[in-house]
Amino acid sequence: MNLIYIKTFLEIASTRNFDRAARILNIALSTASARISTLEQVLGHRLFNRSRAGFDITPAGIHFQRHAVTMMRSWEQAQQSIGLKSEQQSVYRICFQINLWEKLISNWIPWIREWTRMPF
């Protein structure tokens, strides 16, 4: 299974628009459509019901979406894990509200660097 098909599926499911998803992925609309058709053939189920009015995600598509998200997260974690330097053991992700940056986060990052002794 080529992960690019899964990424295309997730982008279309997220944006609810084939054309917008194709632009975000920097591919032709026909390429996005072909990828979804291939994915549907491989899975043996329609993922989207297409009509002149637009499209809807099918129950099979909704079910597959949960697995697709898990597959992409696993792939990203594998890439990060393999890419770690030998002295590093893990990667940390920090999410915060931008308005908290100066008050809290700018003081917290030097502390966490020292605490973990990991270069960021």
N, CA, C and O atoms as CSV, one atom per row, in Angstrom:
chain,resi,resn,atom,element,x,y,z
A,1,MET,N,N,0.849,-1.177,0.000
A,1,MET,CA,C,0.000,0.000,0.000
A,1,MET,C,C,0.893,1.239,0.000
A,1,MET,O,O,1.771,1.380,0.851
A,2,ASN,N,N,0.669,2.103,-0.928
A,2,ASN,CA,C,1.403,3.347,-1.026
A,2,ASN,C,C,0.751,4.378,-0.110
A,2,ASN,O,O,-0.440,4.661,-0.244
A,3,LEU,N,N,1.515,4.937,0.811
A,3,LEU,CA,C,0.971,5.889,1.772
A,3,LEU,C,C,0.469,7.173,1.119
A,3,LEU,O,O,-0.334,7.892,1.715
A,4,ILE,N,N,0.923,7.468,-0.083
A,4,ILE,CA,C,0.464,8.681,-0.763
A,4,ILE,C,C,-1.021,8.586,-1.083
A,4,ILE,O,O,-1.715,9.603,-1.114
A,5,TYR,N,N,-1.517,7.371,-1.320
A,5,TYR,CA,C,-2.953,7.183,-1.545
A,5,TYR,C,C,-3.723,7.485,-0.268
A,5,TYR,O,O,-4.784,8.110,-0.302
A,6,ILE,N,N,-3.184,7.040,0.848
A,6,ILE,CA,C,-3.835,7.280,2.138
A,6,ILE,C,C,-3.806,8.766,2.470
A,6,ILE,O,O,-4.795,9.316,2.956
A,7,LYS,N,N,-2.682,9.413,2.211
A,7,LYS,CA,C,-2.576,10.851,2.463
A,7,LYS,C,C,-3.580,11.611,1.603
A,7,LYS,O,O,-4.208,12.560,2.073
A,8,THR,N,N,-3.733,11.205,0.360
A,8,THR,CA,C,-4.701,11.843,-0.533
A,8,THR,C,C,-6.114,11.637,-0.001
A,8,THR,O,O,-6.912,12.574,0.038
A,9,PHE,N,N,-6.421,10.409,0.408
A,9,PHE,CA,C,-7.743,10.122,0.976
A,9,PHE,C,C,-8.016,11.018,2.181
A,9,PHE,O,O,-9.088,11.616,2.278
A,10,LEU,N,N,-7.058,11.113,3.095
A,10,LEU,CA,C,-7.253,11.901,4.305
A,10,LEU,C,C,-7.446,13.384,3.996
A,10,LEU,O,O,-8.243,14.058,4.649
A,11,GLU,N,N,-6.728,13.882,3.016
A,11,GLU,CA,C,-6.862,15.297,2.651
A,11,GLU,C,C,-8.239,15.561,2.058
A,11,GLU,O,O,-8.865,16.573,2.374
A,12,ILE,N,N,-8.714,14.669,1.207
A,12,ILE,CA,C,-10.039,14.826,0.609
A,12,ILE,C,C,-11.118,14.716,1.681
A,12,ILE,O,O,-12.063,15.505,1.700
A,13,ALA,N,N,-10.977,13.742,2.569
A,13,ALA,CA,C,-11.956,13.573,3.640
A,13,ALA,C,C,-11.961,14.783,4.568
A,13,ALA,O,O,-13.012,15.173,5.075
A,14,SER,N,N,-10.802,15.370,4.790
A,14,SER,CA,C,-10.682,16.524,5.671
A,14,SER,C,C,-11.269,17.789,5.051
A,14,SER,O,O,-12.025,18.512,5.698
A,15,THR,N,N,-10.919,18.048,3.807
A,15,THR,CA,C,-11.370,19.276,3.152
A,15,THR,C,C,-12.772,19.150,2.578
A,15,THR,O,O,-13.433,20.154,2.312
A,16,ARG,N,N,-13.228,17.902,2.385
A,16,ARG,CA,C,-14.533,17.617,1.766
A,16,ARG,C,C,-14.630,18.223,0.370
A,16,ARG,O,O,-15.699,18.625,-0.089
A,17,ASN,N,N,-13.448,18.274,-0.300
A,17,ASN,CA,C,-13.400,18.874,-1.625
A,17,ASN,C,C,-12.217,18.290,-2.386
A,17,ASN,O,O,-11.068,18.479,-1.988
A,18,PHE,N,N,-12.492,17.579,-3.481
A,18,PHE,CA,C,-11.427,16.968,-4.286
A,18,PHE,C,C,-10.481,18.033,-4.835
A,18,PHE,O,O,-9.261,17.883,-4.766
A,19,ASP,N,N,-11.047,19.107,-5.380
A,19,ASP,CA,C,-10.225,20.137,-6.010
A,19,ASP,C,C,-9.318,20.826,-4.993
A,19,ASP,O,O,-8.129,21.011,-5.255
A,20,ARG,N,N,-9.853,21.201,-3.856
A,20,ARG,CA,C,-9.055,21.861,-2.819
A,20,ARG,C,C,-7.966,20.921,-2.302
A,20,ARG,O,O,-6.827,21.343,-2.100
A,21,ALA,N,N,-8.309,19.661,-2.091
A,21,ALA,CA,C,-7.325,18.691,-1.629
A,21,ALA,C,C,-6.195,18.538,-2.643
A,21,ALA,O,O,-5.024,18.472,-2.270
A,22,ALA,N,N,-6.549,18.484,-3.916
A,22,ALA,CA,C,-5.525,18.368,-4.961
A,22,ALA,C,C,-4.588,19.573,-4.940
A,22,ALA,O,O,-3.374,19.424,-5.080
A,23,ARG,N,N,-5.155,20.765,-4.764
A,23,ARG,CA,C,-4.311,21.968,-4.701
A,23,ARG,C,C,-3.391,21.931,-3.484
A,23,ARG,O,O,-2.215,22.282,-3.587
A,24,ILE,N,N,-3.910,21.512,-2.341
A,24,ILE,CA,C,-3.092,21.424,-1.122
A,24,ILE,C,C,-1.955,20.426,-1.309
A,24,ILE,O,O,-0.831,20.666,-0.869
A,25,LEU,N,N,-2.255,19.304,-1.967
A,25,LEU,CA,C,-1.246,18.271,-2.203
A,25,LEU,C,C,-0.351,18.586,-3.404
A,25,LEU,O,O,0.608,17.866,-3.685
A,26,ASN,N,N,-0.679,19.668,-4.101
A,26,ASN,CA,C,0.075,20.091,-5.286
A,26,ASN,C,C,0.078,19.016,-6.370
A,26,ASN,O,O,1.115,18.694,-6.950
A,27,ILE,N,N,-1.111,18.472,-6.625
A,27,ILE,CA,C,-1.283,17.475,-7.678
A,27,ILE,C,C,-2.486,17.868,-8.525
A,27,ILE,O,O,-3.292,18.708,-8.125
A,28,ALA,N,N,-2.598,17.253,-9.693
A,28,ALA,CA,C,-3.750,17.501,-10.555
A,28,ALA,C,C,-4.987,16.833,-9.967
A,28,ALA,O,O,-4.889,15.822,-9.271
A,29,LEU,N,N,-6.136,17.402,-10.252
A,29,LEU,CA,C,-7.394,16.823,-9.799
A,29,LEU,C,C,-7.545,15.393,-10.302
A,29,LEU,O,O,-8.031,14.521,-9.581
A,30,SER,N,N,-7.125,15.156,-11.549
A,30,SER,CA,C,-7.216,13.805,-12.111
A,30,SER,C,C,-6.322,12.822,-11.353
A,30,SER,O,O,-6.660,11.644,-11.233
A,31,THR,N,N,-5.193,13.295,-10.845
A,31,THR,CA,C,-4.291,12.445,-10.062
A,31,THR,C,C,-4.944,12.076,-8.734
A,31,THR,O,O,-4.887,10.922,-8.308
A,32,ALA,N,N,-5.564,13.055,-8.085
A,32,ALA,CA,C,-6.258,12.781,-6.821
A,32,ALA,C,C,-7.372,11.769,-7.045
A,32,ALA,O,O,-7.528,10.828,-6.268
A,33,SER,N,N,-8.140,11.962,-8.097
A,33,SER,CA,C,-9.235,11.054,-8.407
A,33,SER,C,C,-8.718,9.644,-8.706
A,33,SER,O,O,-9.306,8.655,-8.267
A,34,ALA,N,N,-7.622,9.560,-9.451
A,34,ALA,CA,C,-7.038,8.260,-9.788
A,34,ALA,C,C,-6.520,7.553,-8.539
A,34,ALA,O,O,-6.657,6.337,-8.412
A,35,ARG,N,N,-5.934,8.300,-7.628
A,35,ARG,CA,C,-5.438,7.703,-6.386
A,35,ARG,C,C,-6.590,7.122,-5.566
A,35,ARG,O,O,-6.482,6.025,-5.018
A,36,ILE,N,N,-7.681,7.859,-5.490
A,36,ILE,CA,C,-8.839,7.369,-4.734
A,36,ILE,C,C,-9.429,6.146,-5.411
A,36,ILE,O,O,-9.814,5.189,-4.739
A,37,SER,N,N,-9.504,6.166,-6.735
A,37,SER,CA,C,-10.016,4.997,-7.465
A,37,SER,C,C,-9.154,3.769,-7.211
A,37,SER,O,O,-9.674,2.672,-7.005
A,38,THR,N,N,-7.837,3.951,-7.225
A,38,THR,CA,C,-6.919,2.848,-6.946
A,38,THR,C,C,-7.106,2.337,-5.525
A,38,THR,O,O,-7.154,1.128,-5.296
A,39,LEU,N,N,-7.211,3.251,-4.576
A,39,LEU,CA,C,-7.416,2.865,-3.179
A,39,LEU,C,C,-8.731,2.100,-3.018
A,39,LEU,O,O,-8.793,1.108,-2.292
A,40,GLU,N,N,-9.769,2.562,-3.692
A,40,GLU,CA,C,-11.058,1.869,-3.630
A,40,GLU,C,C,-10.960,0.461,-4.227
A,40,GLU,O,O,-11.569,-0.477,-3.711
A,41,GLN,N,N,-10.204,0.317,-5.298
A,41,GLN,CA,C,-10.016,-1.004,-5.898
A,41,GLN,C,C,-9.264,-1.936,-4.951
A,41,GLN,O,O,-9.634,-3.100,-4.793
A,42,VAL,N,N,-8.223,-1.426,-4.330
A,42,VAL,CA,C,-7.420,-2.234,-3.414
A,42,VAL,C,C,-8.254,-2.665,-2.203
A,42,VAL,O,O,-8.166,-3.811,-1.761
A,43,LEU,N,N,-9.054,-1.753,-1.674
A,43,LEU,CA,C,-9.859,-2.047,-0.491
A,43,LEU,C,C,-11.137,-2.826,-0.825
A,43,LEU,O,O,-11.716,-3.496,0.030
A,44,GLY,N,N,-11.557,-2.722,-2.081
A,44,GLY,CA,C,-12.774,-3.411,-2.494
A,44,GLY,C,C,-14.049,-2.726,-2.035
A,44,GLY,O,O,-15.108,-3.350,-1.975
A,45,HIS,N,N,-13.948,-1.443,-1.712
A,45,HIS,CA,C,-15.112,-0.667,-1.261
A,45,HIS,C,C,-15.020,0.760,-1.802
A,45,HIS,O,O,-13.930,1.307,-1.973
A,46,ARG,N,N,-16.177,1.344,-2.063
A,46,ARG,CA,C,-16.212,2.757,-2.435
A,46,ARG,C,C,-16.005,3.575,-1.172
A,46,ARG,O,O,-16.614,3.297,-0.139
A,47,LEU,N,N,-15.156,4.572,-1.253
A,47,LEU,CA,C,-14.887,5.438,-0.115
A,47,LEU,C,C,-15.695,6.726,-0.186
A,47,LEU,O,O,-16.001,7.337,0.838
A,48,PHE,N,N,-16.037,7.130,-1.405
A,48,PHE,CA,C,-16.825,8.337,-1.633
A,48,PHE,C,C,-17.921,8.037,-2.639
A,48,PHE,O,O,-17.692,7.328,-3.618
A,49,ASN,N,N,-19.112,8.575,-2.402
A,49,ASN,CA,C,-20.185,8.545,-3.393
A,49,ASN,C,C,-20.115,9.857,-4.151
A,49,ASN,O,O,-20.281,10.930,-3.571
A,50,ARG,N,N,-19.871,9.767,-5.443
A,50,ARG,CA,C,-19.736,10.961,-6.272
A,50,ARG,C,C,-21.025,11.210,-7.030
A,50,ARG,O,O,-21.694,10.275,-7.470
A,51,SER,N,N,-21.368,12.490,-7.179
A,51,SER,CA,C,-22.523,12.883,-7.988
A,51,SER,C,C,-22.258,14.269,-8.561
A,51,SER,O,O,-21.234,14.884,-8.263
A,52,ARG,N,N,-23.161,14.746,-9.365
A,52,ARG,CA,C,-22.986,16.097,-9.935
A,52,ARG,C,C,-23.057,17.160,-8.852
A,52,ARG,O,O,-22.470,18.233,-8.991
A,53,ALA,N,N,-23.763,16.871,-7.792
A,53,ALA,CA,C,-23.902,17.829,-6.690
A,53,ALA,C,C,-22.680,17.853,-5.776
A,53,ALA,O,O,-22.557,18.743,-4.934
A,54,GLY,N,N,-21.788,16.898,-5.929
A,54,GLY,CA,C,-20.604,16.819,-5.081
A,54,GLY,C,C,-20.325,15.387,-4.688
A,54,GLY,O,O,-20.469,14.477,-5.505
A,55,PHE,N,N,-19.933,15.179,-3.461
A,55,PHE,CA,C,-19.661,13.822,-3.001
A,55,PHE,C,C,-19.872,13.739,-1.502
A,55,PHE,O,O,-19.858,14.743,-0.789
A,56,ASP,N,N,-20.069,12.516,-1.050
A,56,ASP,CA,C,-20.197,12.215,0.375
A,56,ASP,C,C,-19.278,11.050,0.680
A,56,ASP,O,O,-19.053,10.177,-0.159
A,57,ILE,N,N,-18.757,11.051,1.881
A,57,ILE,CA,C,-17.941,9.918,2.310
A,57,ILE,C,C,-18.900,8.772,2.666
A,57,ILE,O,O,-19.937,8.994,3.292
A,58,THR,N,N,-18.552,7.581,2.270
A,58,THR,CA,C,-19.397,6.409,2.515
A,58,THR,C,C,-19.142,5.876,3.926
A,58,THR,O,O,-18.164,6.262,4.567
A,59,PRO,N,N,-20.015,4.991,4.412
A,59,PRO,CA,C,-19.738,4.352,5.701
A,59,PRO,C,C,-18.384,3.621,5.702
A,59,PRO,O,O,-17.667,3.639,6.702
A,60,ALA,N,N,-18.045,2.983,4.584
A,60,ALA,CA,C,-16.731,2.328,4.484
A,60,ALA,C,C,-15.612,3.360,4.564
A,60,ALA,O,O,-14.572,3.108,5.171
A,61,GLY,N,N,-15.826,4.517,3.954
A,61,GLY,CA,C,-14.836,5.591,4.009
A,61,GLY,C,C,-14.644,6.120,5.416
A,61,GLY,O,O,-13.520,6.393,5.837
A,62,ILE,N,N,-15.748,6.267,6.148
A,62,ILE,CA,C,-15.674,6.720,7.543
A,62,ILE,C,C,-14.910,5.696,8.379
A,62,ILE,O,O,-14.070,6.059,9.202
A,63,HIS,N,N,-15.204,4.434,8.166
A,63,HIS,CA,C,-14.519,3.361,8.902
A,63,HIS,C,C,-13.024,3.340,8.551
A,63,HIS,O,O,-12.176,3.214,9.434
A,64,PHE,N,N,-12.713,3.464,7.260
A,64,PHE,CA,C,-11.320,3.444,6.830
A,64,PHE,C,C,-10.555,4.664,7.330
A,64,PHE,O,O,-9.352,4.576,7.580
A,65,GLN,N,N,-11.226,5.788,7.478
A,65,GLN,CA,C,-10.566,7.023,7.893
A,65,GLN,C,C,-9.856,6.848,9.238
A,65,GLN,O,O,-8.740,7.336,9.414
A,66,ARG,N,N,-10.479,6.172,10.162
A,66,ARG,CA,C,-9.843,5.940,11.474
A,66,ARG,C,C,-8.537,5.161,11.313
A,66,ARG,O,O,-7.530,5.477,11.948
A,67,HIS,N,N,-8.569,4.149,10.466
A,67,HIS,CA,C,-7.360,3.348,10.239
A,67,HIS,C,C,-6.301,4.151,9.474
A,67,HIS,O,O,-5.106,4.027,9.744
A,68,ALA,N,N,-6.743,4.959,8.534
A,68,ALA,CA,C,-5.816,5.765,7.740
A,68,ALA,C,C,-5.060,6.750,8.629
A,68,ALA,O,O,-3.854,6.934,8.469
A,69,VAL,N,N,-5.763,7.377,9.559
A,69,VAL,CA,C,-5.113,8.309,10.485
A,69,VAL,C,C,-4.068,7.571,11.320
A,69,VAL,O,O,-2.959,8.068,11.516
A,70,THR,N,N,-4.422,6.401,11.802
A,70,THR,CA,C,-3.484,5.594,12.595
A,70,THR,C,C,-2.261,5.209,11.773
A,70,THR,O,O,-1.137,5.274,12.270
A,71,MET,N,N,-2.469,4.808,10.521
A,71,MET,CA,C,-1.338,4.435,9.661
A,71,MET,C,C,-0.403,5.612,9.431
A,71,MET,O,O,0.816,5.450,9.485
A,72,MET,N,N,-0.953,6.794,9.175
A,72,MET,CA,C,-0.107,7.961,8.927
A,72,MET,C,C,0.654,8.364,10.189
A,72,MET,O,O,1.826,8.732,10.118
A,73,ARG,N,N,-0.005,8.296,11.332
A,73,ARG,CA,C,0.689,8.620,12.594
A,73,ARG,C,C,1.810,7.627,12.871
A,73,ARG,O,O,2.892,8.015,13.313
A,74,SER,N,N,1.556,6.354,12.612
A,74,SER,CA,C,2.591,5.331,12.817
A,74,SER,C,C,3.777,5.573,11.905
A,74,SER,O,O,4.927,5.434,12.323
A,75,TRP,N,N,3.506,5.931,10.671
A,75,TRP,CA,C,4.571,6.205,9.708
A,75,TRP,C,C,5.399,7.407,10.170
A,75,TRP,O,O,6.629,7.365,10.130
A,76,GLU,N,N,4.730,8.474,10.609
A,76,GLU,CA,C,5.448,9.660,11.071
A,76,GLU,C,C,6.294,9.339,12.305
A,76,GLU,O,O,7.426,9.811,12.418
A,77,GLN,N,N,5.757,8.546,13.221
A,77,GLN,CA,C,6.520,8.165,14.407
A,77,GLN,C,C,7.723,7.310,14.041
A,77,GLN,O,O,8.795,7.466,14.627
A,78,ALA,N,N,7.559,6.415,13.084
A,78,ALA,CA,C,8.681,5.582,12.633
A,78,ALA,C,C,9.772,6.447,12.015
A,78,ALA,O,O,10.955,6.240,12.284
A,79,GLN,N,N,9.382,7.413,11.189
A,79,GLN,CA,C,10.366,8.309,10.579
A,79,GLN,C,C,11.118,9.090,11.647
A,79,GLN,O,O,12.338,9.235,11.568
A,80,GLN,N,N,10.397,9.596,12.647
A,80,GLN,CA,C,11.043,10.358,13.709
A,80,GLN,C,C,11.967,9.469,14.537
A,80,GLN,O,O,13.077,9.871,14.884
A,81,SER,N,N,11.513,8.286,14.843
A,81,SER,CA,C,12.301,7.370,15.655
A,81,SER,C,C,13.606,6.990,14.958
A,81,SER,O,O,14.664,6.972,15.586
A,82,ILE,N,N,13.534,6.692,13.689
A,82,ILE,CA,C,14.723,6.320,12.924
A,82,ILE,C,C,15.656,7.504,12.760
A,82,ILE,O,O,16.876,7.345,12.722
A,83,GLY,N,N,15.074,8.699,12.663
A,83,GLY,CA,C,15.873,9.898,12.450
A,83,GLY,C,C,16.536,10.456,13.689
A,83,GLY,O,O,17.290,11.424,13.593
A,84,LEU,N,N,16.279,9.875,14.857
A,84,LEU,CA,C,16.888,10.369,16.087
A,84,LEU,C,C,18.393,10.112,16.097
A,84,LEU,O,O,18.859,9.074,15.626
A,85,LYS,N,N,19.135,11.056,16.632
A,85,LYS,CA,C,20.568,10.859,16.818
A,85,LYS,C,C,20.769,9.788,17.880
A,85,LYS,O,O,19.878,9.548,18.695
A,86,SER,N,N,21.912,9.153,17.880
A,86,SER,CA,C,22.154,8.024,18.786
A,86,SER,C,C,21.986,8.394,20.257
A,86,SER,O,O,21.570,7.556,21.057
A,87,GLU,N,N,22.304,9.646,20.628
A,87,GLU,CA,C,22.168,10.031,22.032
A,87,GLU,C,C,20.739,10.427,22.397
A,87,GLU,O,O,20.426,10.597,23.575
A,88,GLN,N,N,19.877,10.573,21.405
A,88,GLN,CA,C,18.487,10.921,21.674
A,88,GLN,C,C,17.657,9.654,21.819
A,88,GLN,O,O,17.909,8.651,21.151
A,89,GLN,N,N,16.676,9.712,22.688
A,89,GLN,CA,C,15.820,8.557,22.900
A,89,GLN,C,C,14.377,8.804,22.481
A,89,GLN,O,O,13.630,7.853,22.247
A,90,SER,N,N,13.979,10.060,22.384
A,90,SER,CA,C,12.598,10.342,22.014
A,90,SER,C,C,12.478,11.754,21.470
A,90,SER,O,O,13.407,12.557,21.549
A,91,VAL,N,N,11.314,12.028,20.920
A,91,VAL,CA,C,10.993,13.343,20.387
A,91,VAL,C,C,9.819,13.882,21.177
A,91,VAL,O,O,8.875,13.147,21.466
A,92,TYR,N,N,9.866,15.143,21.527
A,92,TYR,CA,C,8.779,15.782,22.242
A,92,TYR,C,C,8.084,16.767,21.322
A,92,TYR,O,O,8.733,17.485,20.561
A,93,ARG,N,N,6.772,16.796,21.394
A,93,ARG,CA,C,5.994,17.787,20.659
A,93,ARG,C,C,5.356,18.704,21.675
A,93,ARG,O,O,4.772,18.252,22.659
A,94,ILE,N,N,5.471,19.990,21.430
A,94,ILE,CA,C,4.912,20.971,22.345
A,94,ILE,C,C,3.884,21.790,21.582
A,94,ILE,O,O,4.181,22.357,20.530
A,95,CYS,N,N,2.682,21.844,22.117
A,95,CYS,CA,C,1.616,22.650,21.536
A,95,CYS,C,C,1.192,23.670,22.573
A,95,CYS,O,O,1.093,23.353,23.758
A,96,PHE,N,N,0.944,24.887,22.133
A,96,PHE,CA,C,0.562,25.935,23.055
A,96,PHE,C,C,-0.165,27.031,22.304
A,96,PHE,O,O,-0.090,27.129,21.079
A,97,GLN,N,N,-0.871,27.851,23.064
A,97,GLN,CA,C,-1.511,29.009,22.472
A,97,GLN,C,C,-0.455,30.073,22.255
A,97,GLN,O,O,0.392,30.299,23.119
A,98,ILE,N,N,-0.501,30.719,21.118
A,98,ILE,CA,C,0.532,31.694,20.769
A,98,ILE,C,C,0.602,32.834,21.784
A,98,ILE,O,O,1.682,33.373,22.024
A,99,ASN,N,N,-0.520,33.208,22.380
A,99,ASN,CA,C,-0.486,34.319,23.335
A,99,ASN,C,C,0.177,33.937,24.662
A,99,ASN,O,O,0.407,34.807,25.501
A,100,LEU,N,N,0.486,32.660,24.864
A,100,LEU,CA,C,1.188,32.222,26.063
A,100,LEU,C,C,2.703,32.174,25.873
A,100,LEU,O,O,3.445,31.993,26.839
A,101,TRP,N,N,3.158,32.334,24.648
A,101,TRP,CA,C,4.570,32.169,24.324
A,101,TRP,C,C,5.484,32.991,25.229
A,101,TRP,O,O,6.348,32.433,25.906
A,102,GLU,N,N,5.304,34.295,25.246
A,102,GLU,CA,C,6.231,35.144,25.985
A,102,GLU,C,C,6.120,34.967,27.489
A,102,GLU,O,O,7.120,35.057,28.201
A,103,LYS,N,N,4.921,34.718,27.973
A,103,LYS,CA,C,4.733,34.632,29.418
A,103,LYS,C,C,5.225,33.309,30.007
A,103,LYS,O,O,5.840,33.300,31.073
A,104,LEU,N,N,4.965,32.216,29.339
A,104,LEU,CA,C,5.269,30.915,29.926
A,104,LEU,C,C,6.313,30.111,29.164
A,104,LEU,O,O,7.286,29.626,29.743
A,105,ILE,N,N,6.103,29.978,27.884
A,105,ILE,CA,C,6.906,29.040,27.103
A,105,ILE,C,C,8.357,29.478,26.969
A,105,ILE,O,O,9.256,28.639,27.036
A,106,SER,N,N,8.608,30.772,26.780
A,106,SER,CA,C,9.994,31.215,26.583
A,106,SER,C,C,10.864,30.926,27.807
A,106,SER,O,O,12.068,30.716,27.662
A,107,ASN,N,N,10.282,30.911,29.000
A,107,ASN,CA,C,11.032,30.553,30.213
A,107,ASN,C,C,11.089,29.051,30.414
A,107,ASN,O,O,12.024,28.538,31.029
A,108,TRP,N,N,10.114,28.360,29.910
A,108,TRP,CA,C,10.013,26.926,30.136
A,108,TRP,C,C,10.964,26.127,29.248
A,108,TRP,O,O,11.489,25.104,29.689
A,109,ILE,N,N,11.200,26.561,28.013
A,109,ILE,CA,C,12.040,25.796,27.078
A,109,ILE,C,C,13.469,25.640,27.592
A,109,ILE,O,O,13.980,24.521,27.551
A,110,PRO,N,N,14.155,26.689,28.075
A,110,PRO,CA,C,15.509,26.456,28.615
A,110,PRO,C,C,15.513,25.458,29.772
A,110,PRO,O,O,16.433,24.650,29.896
A,111,TRP,N,N,14.491,25.517,30.611
A,111,TRP,CA,C,14.402,24.578,31.722
A,111,TRP,C,C,14.237,23.145,31.222
A,111,TRP,O,O,14.906,22.241,31.723
A,112,ILE,N,N,13.382,22.927,30.268
A,112,ILE,CA,C,13.145,21.572,29.760
A,112,ILE,C,C,14.377,21.052,29.008
A,112,ILE,O,O,14.657,19.854,29.041
A,113,ARG,N,N,15.111,21.940,28.335
A,113,ARG,CA,C,16.351,21.525,27.669
A,113,ARG,C,C,17.355,20.994,28.697
A,113,ARG,O,O,17.960,19.939,28.507
A,114,GLU,N,N,17.512,21.731,29.763
A,114,GLU,CA,C,18.448,21.303,30.800
A,114,GLU,C,C,17.968,20.026,31.467
A,114,GLU,O,O,18.764,19.125,31.731
A,115,TRP,N,N,16.700,19.942,31.736
A,115,TRP,CA,C,16.126,18.788,32.405
A,115,TRP,C,C,16.287,17.521,31.570
A,115,TRP,O,O,16.614,16.463,32.109
A,116,THR,N,N,16.062,17.615,30.273
A,116,THR,CA,C,16.158,16.447,29.418
A,116,THR,C,C,17.551,16.264,28.827
A,116,THR,O,O,17.883,15.186,28.334
A,117,ARG,N,N,18.367,17.318,28.876
A,117,ARG,CA,C,19.711,17.319,28.300
A,117,ARG,C,C,19.681,16.885,26.841
A,117,ARG,O,O,20.537,16.136,26.371
A,118,MET,N,N,18.669,17.379,26.146
A,118,MET,CA,C,18.519,17.075,24.726
A,118,MET,C,C,18.552,18.371,23.936
A,118,MET,O,O,17.882,19.333,24.311
A,119,PRO,N,N,19.307,18.419,22.864
A,119,PRO,CA,C,19.289,19.624,22.033
A,119,PRO,C,C,17.989,19.698,21.237
A,119,PRO,O,O,17.553,18.705,20.654
A,120,PHE,N,N,17.385,20.857,21.218
A,120,PHE,CA,C,16.160,21.071,20.444
A,120,PHE,C,C,16.480,21.827,19.188
A,120,PHE,O,O,15.583,22.111,18.393
